[in-house]
Amino acid sequence: MDILQIIGIGFVAVLLICVLKPVKPEIAVSISIIGVMILFLFISSNVAEVFDVIYELADKSAVNITYIHLVVKIIGITYIFQFASSLCKDAGESAISQAVDMCGKVVISIMAIPVFTELFRTISEILQKVG
């Protein structure tokens, strides 16, 4: 991953969008989507490395792998909802953008219930042993 390449792709995309938005706004939105997709492809191998480290650490610890899978899914869903919300905002649809944000938060909250349940169960066990 070359930081300058990532910044360059971002600047070129923004420049093209700024030039085309007044003339052809629909093309500007398409360039925005394409730019983001290129940047995601550029960084995807690094994201995979992060998840590999997370799974490696989980293997070495006593943490239930089910919860690690869940946390990784939640992280991925967070990125997807943020991306969708940003696209809506770029298209000038701020109300839809906010609705997508809210839906993402609800989905993540629902997915996190098992993690919170296990966390509270563990805390209760520790408190019972101490008290």
N, C-alpha and C positions, 0 to 999 in steps of 0.2 A: 504494500500500500504506500503510495507516494502522496504525501500530504499536498504537495504543490499541484499534482494532477487533479486531485479531488477539488481543490479550490478553483483551479482553472476551469474544470467542467461546470462548476457552479456559476462562476462569473460569466462564462460564455452563454449558458442557458439564460441567466438573468438579462444579459445584454440583448439577446435575441427576443426575449419576452418583452422587454421595454420598447424595442423598435417595432415589433409586430402588434402589440396590444392595441394601439390606437387605430391601426389599419385593419387588422384581422384578429379580433380577440379570440375567436375559436381556435386559431392556429397557435396563439400564445398559450392557451390552456394545454393544448396537445404537446407543445414543447416543454411545458412545465412537467407534465406527466412523464415524458420521455427522459428528461433530465434527471428526475428523481429515480426512475427505473435504472438508468445508467449508474447513478451514484450507489444505489442499493446493490447492483451487481458488483461494483467495484469493491464494496466493503463486506460483501457476504462471506468471503473466505475468513475474514477476521472475526466476524460474528460467530462463525462455526468454531473457531479456535477458543473463543470465550466459553461457549457451551461445552466444549470438550474439557476444559479446565474445571468447570462446575461439576460435570459428571465424574471426573477423576477425583475431585475432592469428596464428592458424595460417596464414592466407592471406598475411600479410605476412612470415612467416618461411620458413625452408627445411625446416620439419618436414613429414614425410609426413602427409598428411591422413588416411590410414588409421589411423595411431596416435592421432590426435586423436579420430576416431570411436570408436575402441576405449575410450579413456579416458572419453569422455562416456557411453558405454554402461555402463562399470564404475561410474561415479558414480550413474547411474540405478538400476542393479541394487542398489547399496549401499542406496539409499533404500528400495527396494521390500522388500528382505530385512529391513531395520530395522523398517519398518512392520509387516510380517507377524509378526516376532518380538514386537514390542510388543503387538500384538493378542492373540497367544497368551498372553503374560504377563498382560495385563489380564483375560483369560478364566480365569485361574487355572491355566493349563497351562504351568508353568515348564519342564518337561522338553521339551515340544514346542518351546517358545520357544528353548531352548538348541540343539536339533537344527536348527531353522531358521537360527539364527546360524551354526552350524558349516557347514551346507550352503552358505550364502551366501559364507562365506570360501573354501570349496573352489571354488565357481563363479568367484569373482573371481580366485583364484589361477590357475586354468586360463586364464581370459580374458587375464590379464596376461602369460602366457608370451611372446607375440610382442613385447611392449614390452620385457621384460627381455632377450630374445634380441637385439633391435636395440640396446639400451643396451650390452650386453657387446660386441657387434660393433664399435660406435662407439668404445668405450673401448680395445679391442684395436688398432684402427686408429690411434688417437691415440698409444698407447704405442709402436707400431712406428715411427711417424714421429719420435717423440722419441728413441727408443733406437737 
